[in-house]
């Protein structure tokens, strides 16, 4: 009897212990799952914020260029880019929040900024230049886009180190009404159109590729494998026996490829021109400066048959200075004919070379007669800009053609430098680039 009573007492205790173990295990599983979900949320937020920051950078760049634009076609092109970048930014923002939260003003800004520039464009189409007030509104919008992007980057960094959450940080972001009366500016632009009829428009160009056939190789004879090996050995400063034959590249260029101790070169079968060089070694402590690196790059081009190349912009990263060169002839720079040369600042050795742009696009051009002279182009500059220097350039266009332009190097009232490419065939800008000066080089966007 006593034994049965003991069993009756033990059984519930066993069940309770088992239940506690089960609950503890379940709690552990749920806690682990929650932790994984939290980590996944942090990753998603960080990735979405990175995309959002990139899109806002595009919005900021386009807005800055709009301030300098003088023609309706350029404003139309920039407003299209603004709409595209703003749409991408809104999508990224929607993954993080919704318009009912503290981001409502940001959503409104992204929705209206492209429409505002389109409204200004219609005014230009009707012969109404941008007013000083409208340009000031654009500068305010640009400043807000810049502040917003910087604020989001700060939040992203906080998410990455676990110190903040996105939603908790929304209130720290600048709101459009705090920097510029955007709604008022937009309304005034809409009102100014009431009397108008409705009308139905990567140095710089570093990523341009105009053709799918290698124009520079047309008419050149194919070289032998032995000749290619000899030239490769010269480039890599080794004997022919030290070279390893790599797989050929069967592209539009058609390349013989060789390597030595990890360094690889590709030479065109037609003409035997050096197409690329890669070097996997890291650079050590810098021993030379950027100016010396440019001289090394220039000499390397001459030694490998690339003549009349003019350096434009350079950047330095991890001890390697990369210089962009473009072919120049009779005072005209051809930006599509691009060669990039990278020089290690510790050894002054060329560690990377890329001539694909040059090889794909270089050919003799027949220049069109200039219909818009330099004086007319300069008179067409925005009042925001002061001319510093000029030259003539052939630039690649988005439709695959090229445009002969006056390259006008300017500075705005705040000291920022701009390249305005004024079309020589018709009044207006073919493109606008922003110059960026930093400790690691000079770039254009």
C-alpha positions as CSV (number, residue, x, y, z in Angstrom):
1,X,0.0,0.0,0.0
2,X,2.8,2.3,1.0
3,X,4.7,1.4,-2.2
4,X,1.7,2.3,-4.4
5,X,1.4,5.6,-2.5
6,X,5.1,6.3,-3.1
7,X,4.7,5.5,-6.8
8,X,1.7,7.8,-7.0
9,X,3.8,10.6,-5.5
10,X,6.9,10.1,-7.7
11,X,5.0,9.8,-11.0
12,X,3.7,13.5,-11.0
13,X,7.2,14.6,-10.0
14,X,8.7,12.7,-13.0
15,X,6.1,14.2,-15.3
16,X,6.8,17.7,-14.0
17,X,10.5,17.2,-14.4
18,X,10.0,15.9,-17.9
19,X,7.7,18.8,-18.7
20,X,10.3,21.3,-17.3
21,X,13.0,19.7,-19.5
22,X,10.7,19.9,-22.5
23,X,9.8,23.5,-21.8
24,X,13.4,24.4,-21.3
25,X,14.4,22.7,-24.6
26,X,11.5,24.4,-26.4
27,X,12.5,27.7,-24.9
28,X,16.0,27.1,-26.1
29,X,14.9,26.3,-29.6
30,X,12.6,29.3,-29.7
31,X,15.4,31.6,-28.4
32,X,17.8,30.3,-31.0
33,X,15.2,30.7,-33.7
34,X,14.5,34.2,-32.5
35,X,18.2,35.0,-32.4
36,X,18.5,33.7,-36.0
37,X,15.5,35.8,-37.1
38,X,16.9,38.8,-35.4
39,X,20.3,38.3,-37.1
40,X,18.5,37.8,-40.5
41,X,16.5,41.0,-39.8
42,X,19.7,42.9,-39.1
43,X,21.3,41.6,-42.3
44,X,18.2,42.5,-44.4
45,X,18.1,45.9,-42.9
46,X,21.8,46.5,-43.5
47,X,21.6,45.3,-47.1
48,X,18.4,47.4,-47.8
49,X,20.1,50.4,-46.2
50,X,23.2,49.9,-48.4
51,X,21.1,49.9,-51.5
52,X,19.1,52.9,-50.2
53,X,22.3,54.8,-49.6
54,X,23.5,54.0,-53.1
55,X,20.2,55.2,-54.7
56,X,20.3,58.4,-52.6
57,X,23.8,59.0,-53.8
58,X,22.5,58.8,-57.4
59,X,19.7,61.2,-56.5
60,X,22.2,63.6,-54.9
61,X,24.5,63.5,-57.9
62,X,21.6,64.1,-60.4
63,X,20.3,67.0,-58.3
64,X,23.7,68.6,-58.2
65,X,24.0,68.4,-62.0
66,X,20.5,69.8,-62.4
67,X,21.7,73.0,-60.7
68,X,24.2,73.5,-63.5
69,X,21.9,72.4,-66.4
70,X,20.9,75.0,-69.0
71,X,19.1,73.0,-71.6
72,X,15.7,71.2,-71.6
73,X,17.2,67.9,-73.0
74,X,19.8,67.8,-70.2
75,X,17.1,68.5,-67.6
76,X,14.9,65.8,-69.1
77,X,17.7,63.3,-69.0
78,X,18.5,64.1,-65.4
79,X,14.9,64.0,-64.3
80,X,14.6,60.6,-65.8
81,X,17.6,59.5,-63.8
82,X,16.2,61.1,-60.7
83,X,12.9,59.2,-61.1
84,X,14.7,55.9,-61.6
85,X,17.0,56.4,-58.6
86,X,14.1,57.7,-56.4
87,X,12.0,54.7,-57.4
88,X,14.8,52.4,-56.3
89,X,15.2,54.3,-53.1
90,X,11.5,54.1,-52.3
91,X,11.5,50.3,-52.9
92,X,14.4,49.9,-50.5
93,X,12.8,52.2,-47.9
94,X,9.5,50.2,-48.2
95,X,11.4,47.0,-47.1
96,X,12.3,48.8,-43.9
97,X,9.3,50.8,-43.1
98,X,6.1,52.3,-44.6
99,X,4.8,55.8,-45.4
100,X,2.8,55.9,-42.1
101,X,5.9,56.0,-40.0
102,X,8.4,58.8,-39.4
103,X,9.6,58.3,-43.0
104,X,6.5,59.8,-44.6
105,X,8.4,63.0,-45.5
106,X,11.2,61.0,-47.1
107,X,8.7,59.1,-49.2
108,X,7.1,62.3,-50.3
109,X,10.5,63.8,-51.2
110,X,11.4,60.7,-53.3
111,X,8.0,60.8,-55.0
112,X,8.2,64.5,-56.0
113,X,11.8,65.2,-56.7
114,X,11.8,63.8,-60.2
115,X,8.5,65.5,-61.0
116,X,9.9,68.8,-59.8
117,X,12.8,68.7,-62.3
118,X,10.4,67.6,-65.0
119,X,8.3,70.7,-64.3
120,X,11.3,72.9,-64.6
121,X,12.2,71.2,-67.8
122,X,8.9,72.2,-69.3
123,X,9.6,75.8,-68.5
124,X,12.9,75.6,-70.4
125,X,11.2,74.0,-73.4
126,X,9.0,77.1,-73.5
127,X,11.9,79.5,-73.4
128,X,11.8,80.2,-69.6
129,X,15.2,79.9,-68.0
130,X,15.5,78.7,-64.4
131,X,15.1,81.5,-62.0
132,X,17.4,82.2,-59.1
133,X,14.7,81.1,-56.7
134,X,14.3,77.8,-58.5
135,X,18.0,77.1,-58.5
136,X,18.1,77.9,-54.8
137,X,15.3,75.3,-54.3
138,X,17.4,72.8,-56.2
139,X,20.4,73.5,-54.0
140,X,18.2,73.0,-50.9
141,X,17.0,69.7,-52.3
142,X,20.5,68.6,-53.1
143,X,21.6,69.5,-49.5
144,X,18.7,67.6,-48.1
145,X,19.5,64.5,-50.2
146,X,23.1,64.7,-49.0
147,X,22.1,65.1,-45.3
148,X,19.6,62.2,-45.6
149,X,22.2,59.9,-47.2
150,X,24.7,60.7,-44.5
151,X,22.1,60.1,-41.8
152,X,21.2,56.8,-43.3
153,X,24.8,55.7,-43.5
154,X,25.2,56.5,-39.8
155,X,22.2,54.4,-39.0
156,X,23.5,51.6,-41.2
157,X,26.8,51.6,-39.3
158,X,24.9,51.5,-36.0
159,X,22.9,48.5,-37.2
160,X,26.1,46.8,-38.3
161,X,27.6,47.2,-34.8
162,X,24.4,46.4,-33.0
163,X,24.0,49.8,-31.3
164,X,20.8,51.0,-33.1
165,X,17.7,49.7,-34.9
166,X,16.3,51.4,-38.0
167,X,12.8,52.2,-36.8
168,X,14.1,53.6,-33.5
169,X,16.5,55.8,-35.5
170,X,14.0,57.3,-38.0
171,X,13.4,60.3,-35.8
172,X,17.1,61.2,-36.1
173,X,16.8,61.6,-39.9
174,X,16.5,65.1,-41.4
175,X,13.0,65.8,-42.8
176,X,12.6,67.7,-46.1
177,X,10.5,70.5,-44.6
178,X,13.4,71.2,-42.1
179,X,15.9,72.2,-44.8
180,X,13.9,73.4,-47.8
181,X,10.3,74.3,-48.3
182,X,10.0,71.6,-50.9
183,X,6.2,71.5,-50.9
184,X,6.1,75.2,-51.5
185,X,8.8,75.0,-54.2
186,X,7.0,72.2,-56.0
187,X,3.7,74.0,-55.8
188,X,5.2,77.2,-57.2
189,X,6.7,75.2,-60.1
190,X,3.3,73.6,-60.8
191,X,1.6,77.0,-60.7
192,X,4.2,78.5,-63.0
193,X,3.1,75.9,-65.7
194,X,-0.5,76.9,-65.8
195,X,0.0,79.2,-68.8
196,X,2.0,76.6,-70.7
197,X,0.6,74.1,-73.2
198,X,1.3,70.5,-72.3
199,X,4.3,69.2,-74.2
200,X,5.3,65.7,-74.9
201,X,14.7,63.7,-74.2
202,X,32.0,55.2,-64.1
203,X,37.8,59.1,-65.2
204,X,34.5,60.2,-66.9
205,X,33.1,57.6,-69.4
206,X,35.4,54.9,-67.9
207,X,32.9,52.2,-68.4
208,X,31.9,53.1,-72.0
209,X,31.9,50.4,-74.6
210,X,30.6,51.5,-77.9
211,X,31.2,48.5,-80.1
212,X,31.1,44.7,-80.0
213,X,33.9,44.3,-82.5
214,X,37.5,45.3,-81.9
215,X,37.9,48.3,-84.2
216,X,41.6,48.8,-83.4
217,X,42.4,45.3,-84.7
218,X,40.7,45.7,-88.1
219,X,43.1,45.1,-90.9
220,X,45.9,43.7,-88.6
221,X,47.6,40.4,-89.4
222,X,47.5,37.5,-87.0
223,X,50.8,36.8,-85.2
224,X,52.3,33.4,-84.4
225,X,52.2,31.8,-81.0
226,X,56.0,32.1,-80.8
227,X,55.8,35.9,-81.5
228,X,53.2,36.2,-78.8
229,X,55.3,34.3,-76.3
230,X,58.3,36.5,-77.1
231,X,56.3,39.7,-76.5
232,X,54.7,38.3,-73.3
233,X,58.2,37.5,-71.9
234,X,59.2,41.1,-72.6
235,X,56.2,42.5,-70.7
236,X,56.7,40.2,-67.7
237,X,60.5,40.7,-67.8
238,X,61.4,37.0,-67.9
239,X,62.6,34.4,-70.2
240,X,60.3,32.6,-72.6
241,X,61.0,29.3,-70.9
242,X,59.6,30.7,-67.6
243,X,56.2,31.4,-69.2
244,X,53.2,29.2,-68.6
245,X,50.7,29.0,-71.5
246,X,47.2,29.8,-70.3
247,X,43.9,29.1,-72.0
248,X,43.4,31.5,-74.9
249,X,40.5,34.0,-74.8
250,X,38.1,33.5,-77.6
251,X,36.3,36.8,-77.4
252,X,35.9,39.7,-79.9
253,X,39.5,40.5,-79.2
254,X,41.0,37.0,-79.5
255,X,43.9,36.7,-77.0
256,X,47.0,34.6,-76.4
257,X,47.4,34.3,-72.6
258,X,50.6,33.6,-70.6
259,X,51.6,33.7,-66.9
260,X,54.6,33.8,-64.8
261,X,54.5,33.4,-61.0
262,X,50.9,34.5,-60.8
263,X,51.3,37.5,-63.1
264,X,49.2,37.1,-66.3
265,X,49.1,38.9,-69.7
266,X,46.9,38.7,-72.7
267,X,48.0,39.7,-76.2
268,X,45.8,40.1,-79.2
269,X,46.2,37.4,-81.9
270,X,45.8,40.1,-84.5
271,X,48.6,42.7,-84.2
272,X,50.0,41.2,-80.9
273,X,48.9,44.2,-78.8
274,X,49.0,44.0,-75.1
275,X,45.4,43.8,-73.9
276,X,45.7,43.2,-70.1
277,X,48.1,42.5,-67.3
278,X,47.2,41.3,-63.8
279,X,49.3,40.8,-60.7
280,X,47.9,39.2,-57.6
281,X,50.6,40.6,-55.2
282,X,49.7,43.2,-52.7
283,X,51.5,46.5,-52.5
284,X,53.6,47.4,-49.4
285,X,54.6,50.7,-47.9
286,X,54.5,53.5,-50.5
287,X,57.8,54.7,-51.7
288,X,56.7,57.0,-54.6
289,X,53.9,59.5,-55.1
290,X,51.1,59.7,-57.6
291,X,53.0,62.0,-59.9
292,X,55.8,59.5,-60.2
293,X,53.3,56.7,-60.7
294,X,51.8,58.6,-63.6
295,X,55.2,58.9,-65.2
296,X,55.8,55.1,-64.8
297,X,52.4,54.4,-66.4
298,X,53.1,56.8,-69.3
299,X,56.4,55.1,-70.0
300,X,54.8,51.7,-69.9
301,X,52.3,52.8,-72.5
302,X,55.0,54.0,-74.8
303,X,57.0,50.8,-74.4
304,X,54.0,48.7,-75.4
305,X,53.0,50.6,-78.5
306,X,50.3,52.9,-77.1
307,X,51.1,56.4,-78.4
308,X,49.4,59.8,-78.0
309,X,47.7,58.8,-74.8
310,X,46.6,61.6,-72.4
311,X,46.1,61.0,-68.7
312,X,42.8,62.3,-67.3
313,X,42.1,61.0,-63.8
314,X,43.6,58.7,-61.2
315,X,42.8,57.1,-57.9
316,X,44.9,55.3,-55.3
317,X,43.7,52.3,-53.2
318,X,45.7,49.9,-51.0
319,X,49.0,51.3,-52.3
320,X,48.2,51.1,-56.0
321,X,47.6,54.1,-58.2
322,X,45.3,53.5,-61.2
323,X,45.6,56.1,-64.0
324,X,43.0,56.5,-66.8
325,X,44.4,57.4,-70.2
326,X,42.5,58.4,-73.4
327,X,43.8,58.7,-76.9
328,X,44.4,62.3,-78.0
329,X,44.9,63.5,-81.6
330,X,45.1,67.1,-82.9
331,X,43.8,68.6,-79.8
332,X,40.8,66.2,-79.4
333,X,40.6,63.7,-76.5
334,X,38.6,60.5,-77.3
335,X,37.3,59.2,-74.0
336,X,36.0,55.9,-75.5
337,X,39.6,54.9,-76.4
338,X,40.4,54.2,-72.8
339,X,43.4,52.5,-71.2
340,X,43.9,52.0,-67.4
341,X,47.3,51.5,-65.9
342,X,47.9,50.6,-62.2
343,X,51.2,51.2,-60.6
344,X,52.3,49.8,-57.2
345,X,53.6,52.7,-55.1
346,X,56.1,50.5,-53.2
347,X,58.0,49.0,-56.2
348,X,57.0,51.5,-59.0
349,X,56.0,48.4,-61.0
350,X,52.9,48.2,-63.3
351,X,50.7,45.6,-61.6
352,X,47.6,46.0,-63.8
353,X,46.8,47.1,-67.3
354,X,43.5,47.1,-69.2
355,X,43.3,48.3,-72.8
356,X,39.9,46.7,-73.8
357,X,38.2,50.1,-74.2
358,X,40.9,51.3,-76.5
359,X,41.1,48.1,-78.5
360,X,37.3,47.9,-78.9
361,X,36.8,51.5,-79.9
362,X,39.9,53.0,-81.4
363,X,39.7,54.0,-85.0
364,X,40.2,57.0,-87.3
365,X,37.3,59.4,-87.0
366,X,36.0,62.1,-89.3
367,X,35.2,65.1,-87.1
368,X,32.0,67.0,-87.8
369,X,32.2,70.7,-88.5
370,X,31.7,72.8,-85.4
371,X,28.4,74.5,-85.5
372,X,28.4,75.9,-81.9
373,X,31.8,77.6,-81.3
374,X,33.5,77.9,-77.9
375,X,32.3,81.5,-77.2
376,X,28.7,80.5,-77.7
377,X,29.2,77.4,-75.5
378,X,30.7,79.5,-72.7
379,X,27.9,82.0,-72.9
380,X,25.5,79.1,-72.5
381,X,26.9,78.1,-69.1
382,X,24.9,78.5,-66.0
383,X,25.3,81.6,-63.9
384,X,26.3,79.3,-61.1
385,X,29.5,78.4,-62.9
386,X,32.8,80.1,-63.6
387,X,35.0,78.8,-66.5
388,X,38.5,77.6,-65.4
389,X,39.7,75.8,-68.5
390,X,38.5,74.1,-71.7
391,X,39.5,71.5,-74.3
392,X,37.8,69.6,-77.1
393,X,36.6,66.0,-76.5
394,X,34.8,63.2,-78.2
395,X,32.5,61.5,-75.6
396,X,30.5,58.3,-75.8
397,X,26.7,58.7,-75.6
398,X,24.2,56.4,-74.0
399,X,22.7,55.5,-77.5
400,X,26.1,54.1,-78.6
401,X,27.1,57.1,-80.7
402,X,29.8,59.7,-80.0
403,X,29.5,63.5,-79.6
404,X,32.1,66.1,-80.3
405,X,32.0,68.5,-77.3
406,X,33.6,71.6,-75.7
407,X,34.8,70.2,-72.4
408,X,34.3,73.2,-70.1
409,X,36.1,72.8,-66.7
410,X,34.2,75.0,-64.3
411,X,33.8,75.9,-60.6
412,X,30.6,76.8,-58.9
413,X,30.1,79.4,-56.2
414,X,30.8,77.0,-53.4
415,X,34.2,75.9,-54.9
416,X,33.0,72.6,-56.4
417,X,34.4,71.7,-59.8
418,X,32.3,70.6,-62.7
419,X,32.9,69.4,-66.3
420,X,30.2,70.6,-68.7
421,X,30.3,68.9,-72.1
422,X,28.7,71.4,-74.5
423,X,27.6,69.9,-77.8
424,X,29.4,71.4,-80.8
425,X,26.5,70.5,-83.1
426,X,23.6,72.1,-81.2
427,X,23.2,74.3,-78.2
428,X,23.0,72.6,-74.9
429,X,24.9,70.1,-72.8
430,X,25.7,66.6,-73.9
431,X,26.7,65.6,-70.4
432,X,27.8,67.0,-67.0
433,X,30.4,65.4,-64.7
434,X,31.2,66.3,-61.1
435,X,34.9,66.3,-60.2
436,X,35.8,64.8,-56.9
437,X,39.2,65.6,-55.3
438,X,40.4,63.4,-52.4
439,X,43.7,62.3,-50.8
440,X,43.5,59.1,-52.9
441,X,43.0,60.8,-56.3
442,X,40.8,62.7,-58.7
443,X,37.7,61.1,-60.0
444,X,34.6,62.2,-61.9
445,X,31.0,61.1,-61.6
